[in-house]
Amino acid sequence: MNKKSAQTAVEYLLLLAVVVIVVVIGFETYLPRAKVGTELFYNRIGVGVLGNANPCGDGTCSPFEEGKCCVDCMCSGVIHN
């Protein structure tokens, strides 16, 4: 192996390391967001596919949840997120 091909190999390894670091940081940052989004989507679409599901805990206060779902709506004068 000559000097130029060794330098090229090192450059490719450094480039690969940078790409891996960017991907790992991206997974750490965006994977939780994607999980929350997909769970919300499933909870809303699941009602149409599977029938009536418990909408409590989906992050929105629907009129039929008032007084029944303290996680999403105001119960006893306290707002829960």
C-alpha positions in Angstrom: 0.0 0.0 0.0 1.5 3.3 -1.0 1.2 6.6 0.9 -1.6 8.0 -1.2 -4.0 5.0 -0.8 -3.3 5.0 3.0 -4.3 8.6 3.2 -7.4 7.9 1.2 -8.3 5.0 3.5 -7.9 7.3 6.6 -10.0 10.0 5.0 -12.8 7.5 4.2 -12.7 6.2 7.8 -12.9 9.8 9.2 -15.9 10.5 6.8 -17.6 7.3 8.0 -17.1 8.2 11.6 -18.6 11.6 11.1 -21.6 10.1 9.3 -22.1 7.6 12.1 -22.0 10.4 14.7 -24.5 12.4 12.8 -26.9 9.4 12.5 -26.6 8.5 16.2 -27.3 12.1 17.3 -30.2 12.2 14.8 -31.7 9.0 16.3 -31.3 10.4 19.8 -33.0 13.6 18.9 -35.8 12.6 16.4 -36.7 9.1 17.4 -38.7 10.2 20.5 -40.5 12.8 18.5 -41.4 10.2 15.9 -42.6 7.8 18.5 -45.0 10.4 20.0 -46.3 11.3 16.6 -46.9 7.7 15.6 -48.6 6.8 18.8 -50.9 9.8 18.4 -51.7 8.8 14.8 -52.4 5.2 15.9 -54.7 6.3 18.7 -56.7 8.4 16.4 -56.8 6.1 13.4 -57.3 3.0 15.6 -60.8 4.1 16.4 -61.9 3.8 12.8 -60.1 0.5 12.3 -60.7 -1.3 15.6 -63.8 0.4 16.9 -64.3 2.7 19.9 -61.1 3.0 21.9 -60.4 4.9 25.0 -59.5 8.4 23.7 -58.2 9.5 27.2 -54.6 10.4 27.1 -54.3 11.4 23.5 -53.4 15.0 24.4 -56.7 16.6 23.2 -59.8 17.4 25.1 -62.8 16.3 23.1 -66.4 17.3 24.2 -67.2 13.7 25.1 -64.1 13.5 27.3 -65.0 16.4 29.6 -65.4 15.2 33.1 -64.3 11.7 32.3 -60.7 12.2 31.2 -58.6 14.3 33.7 -55.4 13.6 31.7 -56.6 15.6 28.7 -59.3 17.9 30.2 -59.8 20.0 33.3 -61.1 18.0 36.2 -61.9 19.5 39.7 -60.5 22.9 38.6 -57.0 21.5 37.8 -55.6 21.3 34.2 -53.5 18.2 33.5 -51.2 17.9 30.5 
